[in-house]
């Protein structure tokens, strides 16, 4: 009965939302929204009885009465953004406040061969949106994707022309603000990269409030033949926020897609990352680092689908958990029939800093071809006692030794970040997060 009430409340919100948008959107988008809302009404929120959500209970999201965003526009200035962690990376920045594009806070995005701005404008003005929007991230079997597709009021549109090599990264910054009533925000991003192009994208989710809200982002990425994308996804939201989103990537022939997900904030986070290698000669690299303490909960669900032959992929997710934090990793590698000469490796490593922290990990392979090389593995452990003894025998305190070993565990992923300012700020964050981070900083700088 409660589930019916929840869906009815969202359906009522949708009717109001649709009325407000009726004259501002093309007919194809209105039809898409209605279809997505029908799917959400059919699916309802997932429960722990659903295998894909077995370890992540979203009942707190379902029963909270979130006011649909965007809410009343809040006063936000550039100093507010610059004060956020990774709010200012010194690169072109496009800003969305409560899911809505803010041209007054965005700048530096006028690079040749690049179109970046409001998805709401692109829905009306660019044919590519109709061809690609909501075609990659399917909402037929995923309630949260359906919810976003029904309610997304705006978002980021990035189009890179064929043959374009962008010298500077593009930073897409989504910021939540304080509202009188907990709000839900549905950020959306569509990235279309033409043939033989190269781009670096930093997508970050931050907060100007420490209160409760629900962020439900969806990002779709289309990688044209012979193109390269370096994609960073940063999540550093309110400690009381809920963050449930999806990143769906489709790669063409001879492409390179590399993503690094950094999960640092929110009370509950669920990331679905799906990548389809849909052209021969493709390479995908999925990396992730989650730093958790208190009662934080992060669930990473990844799917790497090898649909064509002669492709390779690498996946490395690392978690560091303290307090009563909980981390979940489920990674699927699917090798379709005919995808011969696939080379894929998946690794999940977790470091527990307390006896109360918990990790559930399930890497898996589904192989329907016979000429492949695929491996997967997972580890859960504590700090190496031998290494701790070695450091302490050289006059280093126990707390400082623990911090050095934790930094060493995370450094493989941090050092691979190719955006210097982002890498430096991540080092700063980790060293501040550690009990004796100052010593780590001295060793690093030395």
C-alpha positions in Angstrom: 0.0 0.0 0.0 2.8 2.4 0.9 4.4 1.8 -2.5 1.2 2.8 -4.3 1.0 6.0 -2.3 4.7 6.8 -3.2 4.0 6.3 -6.9 0.8 8.3 -6.8 2.7 11.2 -5.3 5.3 11.1 -8.1 2.5 10.8 -10.7 0.8 13.9 -9.3 4.1 15.8 -9.4 4.6 14.7 -13.0 1.2 16.1 -14.1 2.1 19.5 -12.6 5.6 19.4 -14.1 4.2 18.5 -17.5 1.8 21.4 -17.5 4.6 23.8 -16.7 6.7 22.4 -19.6 4.0 22.0 -22.2 4.8 25.1 -24.3 8.6 24.9 -23.9 9.4 21.5 -25.2 9.1 19.6 -28.6 6.4 16.9 -28.9 8.9 14.1 -29.1 10.3 15.0 -25.7 6.8 15.2 -24.1 6.0 11.7 -25.4 9.3 10.4 -24.1 8.6 11.8 -20.6 5.2 10.3 -20.5 6.6 6.9 -21.5 9.3 7.1 -18.9 6.7 8.0 -16.2 4.6 5.1 -17.2 7.6 2.8 -16.8 8.4 4.3 -13.4 4.8 3.7 -12.3 5.0 0.1 -13.4 8.4 -0.6 -11.9 8.2 1.4 -8.6 11.3 1.8 -6.4 13.5 -1.3 -6.3 13.7 -3.2 -3.0 16.3 -5.5 -1.4 14.4 -8.4 -2.9 15.7 -7.3 -6.3 19.1 -9.0 -6.9 20.7 -5.8 -8.3 19.7 -3.9 -5.1 20.2 -6.7 -2.6 22.7 -4.7 -0.5 21.3 -1.2 -1.0 18.0 -0.2 0.6 16.5 2.8 -1.1 13.4 2.8 1.2 14.5 6.1 2.9 14.4 7.7 -0.6 11.0 6.2 -1.4 9.3 7.3 1.8 10.8 10.8 2.0 8.5 13.6 0.6 11.0 15.4 -1.6 9.7 18.5 -3.3 10.4 18.3 -7.0 13.2 20.5 -8.1 14.3 23.0 -9.3 13.0 25.0 -6.3 13.1 28.8 -5.9 16.4 30.1 -7.3 18.9 30.7 -4.6 21.6 33.5 -4.6 24.8 31.8 -5.7 28.0 33.6 -6.7 31.3 32.6 -8.0 33.0 32.8 -4.6 30.5 30.2 -3.4 31.5 27.9 -6.2 35.3 28.5 -5.8 35.0 27.6 -2.1 33.7 24.1 -3.0 36.1 21.2 -3.1 37.2 21.0 -6.8 34.8 23.9 -7.5 37.4 25.8 -9.4 39.9 23.7 -11.4 41.1 26.7 -13.5 39.5 25.2 -16.7 36.4 26.1 -18.6 33.4 25.6 -16.3 29.7 25.2 -17.0 27.5 25.4 -13.9 24.1 24.0 -13.0 22.4 25.1 -9.8 19.7 22.6 -8.6 19.9 21.1 -12.1 19.4 24.3 -14.1 22.0 25.9 -16.3 23.4 29.2 -15.0 25.0 31.2 -17.8 26.0 33.9 -15.4 28.2 31.5 -13.5 29.6 29.6 -16.5 32.5 30.8 -18.7 35.5 29.8 -20.8 33.7 27.3 -22.9 34.2 28.9 -26.3 36.8 26.5 -27.7 36.8 25.8 -31.4 34.8 22.6 -32.3 33.0 22.5 -28.9 29.4 23.2 -28.1 28.5 23.2 -24.4 25.6 24.6 -22.5 22.0 24.0 -21.6 20.4 20.7 -22.6 17.0 22.5 -22.5 18.1 24.7 -25.3 19.6 21.7 -27.2 16.3 19.8 -27.1 14.8 22.5 -29.2 17.7 23.5 -31.4 19.9 20.5 -32.0 18.8 17.4 -33.9 21.5 15.3 -32.2 19.5 15.3 -29.0 16.6 13.5 -30.6 18.9 11.0 -32.1 20.8 10.2 -28.9 18.9 11.5 -25.9 17.5 8.6 -23.7 18.6 6.1 -26.3 21.7 4.9 -24.4 20.5 4.8 -20.8 17.4 2.6 -21.0 14.6 3.4 -18.6 12.5 0.3 -19.3 14.0 -1.8 -16.5 15.6 0.8 -14.3 13.3 2.9 -12.1 15.8 5.7 -11.3 16.6 6.2 -15.0 12.9 6.3 -15.7 12.4 8.9 -12.9 15.2 11.1 -14.3 13.9 10.8 -17.9 10.4 11.9 -16.8 11.5 14.8 -14.6 14.8 16.2 -15.9 14.2 19.9 -16.5 17.6 20.8 -17.9 21.1 19.5 -18.0 24.5 19.7 -19.8 24.8 19.3 -23.5 28.3 18.7 -24.8 29.0 18.2 -28.5 32.6 17.8 -29.9 32.9 18.2 -33.7 34.8 15.5 -35.7 38.5 16.1 -35.9 38.6 18.3 -32.7 41.3 18.0 -30.1 40.5 20.1 -27.1 43.5 21.4 -25.2 41.6 22.1 -22.0 39.2 20.0 -20.0 35.6 20.9 -19.7 34.3 21.1 -16.1 30.6 20.4 -15.6 29.6 21.4 -12.1 26.3 20.4 -10.6 25.5 22.2 -7.3 22.6 21.7 -4.9 21.4 24.5 -2.7 19.5 24.7 0.6 15.7 24.6 0.3 13.0 24.9 2.9 11.8 21.4 2.1 14.1 18.5 1.0 14.2 18.6 -2.8 15.0 16.1 -5.5 17.1 17.1 -8.4 17.4 15.2 -11.7 20.6 16.4 -13.5 21.1 15.2 -17.0 24.1 15.2 -19.3 24.4 14.2 -23.0 27.9 14.0 -24.4 28.3 13.4 -28.2 31.9 13.2 -29.5 32.5 13.1 -33.2 35.0 11.0 -35.1 38.8 11.4 -34.5 38.4 13.7 -31.6 39.8 14.0 -28.1 38.3 15.6 -25.0 38.6 15.5 -21.2 35.5 16.0 -19.1 35.3 16.6 -15.4 31.7 16.0 -14.1 31.3 17.0 -10.4 28.4 16.9 -7.9 28.7 19.3 -4.9 26.5 21.0 -2.4 26.1 24.4 -0.8 23.9 22.8 2.0 24.5 20.1 4.6 20.9 19.1 4.5 18.8 16.3 3.1 18.1 16.1 -0.7 18.0 13.5 -3.4 20.3 13.8 -6.5 19.4 11.5 -9.4 21.8 12.2 -12.3 22.0 10.4 -15.6 24.9 10.9 -18.1 25.0 9.4 -21.6 28.2 9.4 -23.6 28.6 8.6 -27.3 32.2 8.1 -28.4 32.6 8.4 -32.2 35.0 6.2 -34.1 38.7 6.8 -33.5 38.0 9.2 -30.6 39.4 9.4 -27.0 37.6 10.6 -23.9 39.0 11.0 -20.4 36.1 11.3 -18.1 36.2 12.1 -14.3 33.2 11.9 -12.1 33.4 13.5 -8.7 30.8 13.1 -6.0 31.3 15.2 -2.9 27.7 16.0 -1.7 26.1 16.7 1.6 26.6 14.1 4.3 22.8 13.7 4.5 22.2 13.5 0.7 21.1 10.6 -1.4 22.8 10.1 -4.7 21.5 7.5 -7.2 22.7 7.8 -10.8 23.8 6.2 -14.0 26.6 6.7 -16.5 26.0 5.0 -19.8 28.7 4.9 -22.5 28.6 3.5 -26.0 31.9 3.3 -27.9 32.5 3.1 -31.6 35.4 1.6 -33.6 39.0 2.2 -32.4 37.9 4.3 -29.5 39.4 4.9 -26.1 37.2 5.7 -23.1 38.7 6.2 -19.6 36.7 7.1 -16.6 37.7 7.7 -12.9 34.9 7.9 -10.3 35.7 9.5 -6.9 33.0 9.0 -4.3 33.6 11.0 -1.2 30.3 12.4 0.1 26.6 11.7 0.7 24.9 9.3 3.1 23.9 6.8 0.4 25.4 6.6 -3.1 24.5 4.2 -5.8 26.4 4.4 -9.1 25.5 2.4 -12.2 28.3 2.5 -14.7 27.7 0.7 -18.0 30.0 0.7 -21.0 29.4 -1.0 -24.3 32.3 -1.6 -26.7 30.3 -1.5 -29.9 33.1 -1.3 -32.4 36.2 -3.3 -33.1 39.5 -2.1 -31.6 37.9 -0.3 -28.7 39.6 0.1 -25.3 37.8 1.0 -22.1 39.2 1.7 -18.7 36.9 2.0 -15.6 38.5 3.2 -12.4 37.0 4.2 -9.1 38.0 5.2 -5.6 35.7 5.6 -2.6 36.7 7.0 0.8 34.0 6.3 3.4 33.6 6.8 7.2 30.8 7.2 9.7 27.7 5.4 8.3 28.3 6.2 4.7 27.1 3.7 2.1 28.4 3.4 -1.5 27.3 0.9 -4.1 29.1 0.7 -7.4 27.4 -1.5 -10.0 29.5 -1.7 -13.2 28.8 -3.5 -16.5 31.4 -3.8 -19.3 29.9 -5.2 -22.4 32.2 -6.5 -25.2 29.8 -6.5 -28.2 32.5 -6.6 -30.9 35.8 -8.5 -31.4 39.3 -7.3 -30.8 38.5 -5.0 -27.8 40.2 -4.8 -24.4 39.1 -3.4 -21.1 40.6 -2.8 -17.6 38.7 -2.1 -14.5 40.1 -1.2 -11.0 37.9 0.0 -8.1 39.4 0.6 -4.7 37.6 1.3 -1.4 38.9 2.6 1.9 36.4 2.3 4.7 36.4 3.5 8.3 33.8 3.7 11.1 30.6 1.8 10.2 30.8 2.5 6.5 29.5 0.0 4.0 30.8 -0.5 0.5 29.3 -2.7 -2.3 30.9 -3.5 -5.6 29.3 -5.6 -8.3 31.1 -5.7 -11.6 29.9 -7.6 -14.7 32.0 -8.3 -17.7 29.9 -9.6 -20.6 31.5 -11.0 -23.7 28.9 -11.4 -26.5 28.9 -14.2 -29.0 31.3 -13.3 -31.8 33.3 -10.9 -29.6 36.5 -12.9 -30.2 40.0 -11.8 -29.1 38.5 -10.0 -26.1 41.0 -9.1 -23.4 39.4 -8.0 -20.1 40.6 -7.7 -16.5 38.5 -6.6 -13.5 39.8 -5.9 -10.0 38.2 -4.7 -6.8 40.3 -4.1 -3.7 39.1 -2.9 -0.3 40.9 -1.7 2.8 39.0 -1.8 6.1 40.3 0.6 8.8 37.8 -0.5 11.5 36.2 -3.7 12.7 32.7 -2.3 12.0 33.3 -1.4 8.3 31.7 -3.8 5.8 32.3 -4.7 2.2 30.2 -6.9 -0.1 31.9 -7.6 -3.5 30.9 -9.7 -6.4 32.9 -9.6 -9.6 31.5 -11.8 -12.4 32.1 -12.9 -15.9 29.6 -13.9 -18.6 31.4 -15.2 -21.6 29.6 -16.3 -24.8 32.7 -16.5 -27.1 35.5 -19.0 -27.0 38.7 -17.1 -27.9 39.0 -14.6 -25.1 41.3 -13.7 -22.1 39.3 -12.6 -19.1 40.2 -12.4 -15.4 38.5 -11.0 -12.3 39.3 -10.8 -8.7 38.5 -9.1 -5.4 40.2 -8.5 -2.1 39.1 -7.3 1.3 41.6 -6.8 4.1 43.2 -4.6 6.7 46.6 -2.9 6.8 49.6 -5.2 6.5 50.9 -5.8 10.0 54.5 -6.5 8.7 54.6 -3.2 6.9 53.2 -1.4 10.0 56.0 -3.0 12.1 58.6 -2.0 9.6 57.6 1.7 9.6 57.2 1.8 13.4 60.7 0.2 13.8 62.0 3.3 12.1 60.5 5.7 14.6 57.2 6.4 12.9 54.2 6.5 15.2 51.4 4.0 14.7 48.9 6.6 13.4 51.4 8.1 11.0 52.4 4.6 9.7 48.7 3.7 9.1 48.2 6.9 7.2 51.3 6.3 5.0 50.0 2.8 4.1 46.5 4.0 3.4 47.9 6.7 1.1 50.1 4.1 -0.7 46.9 2.0 -1.3 45.1 4.9 -2.9 48.0 6.4 -4.8 47.8 4.1 -7.8 44.5 5.6 -8.7 45.2 9.2 -7.6 48.5 9.3 -9.5 46.7 8.2 -12.7 44.6 11.4 -12.8 45.8 13.4 -15.8 44.3 16.7 -14.8 47.0 18.2 -12.6 44.8 20.5 -10.5 42.3 17.7 -9.8 45.2 15.4 -8.9 46.6 17.9 -6.5 43.3 18.6 -4.9 42.6 14.9 -4.5 46.0 14.5 -2.8 45.1 17.4 -0.5 41.7 15.8 0.3 43.1 12.4 1.1 45.9 13.8 3.3 43.3 15.9 5.3 41.1 12.8 5.6 43.8 10.7 7.1 44.6 11.1 10.9 48.3 11.9 10.2 47.9 13.3 6.7 50.5 16.0 7.3 53.3 13.4 7.4 52.0 11.9 4.1 52.1 15.4 2.6 55.7 15.9 3.7 56.7 12.6 2.3 54.9 13.2 -1.0 56.3 16.7 -1.4 59.8 15.5 -0.5 
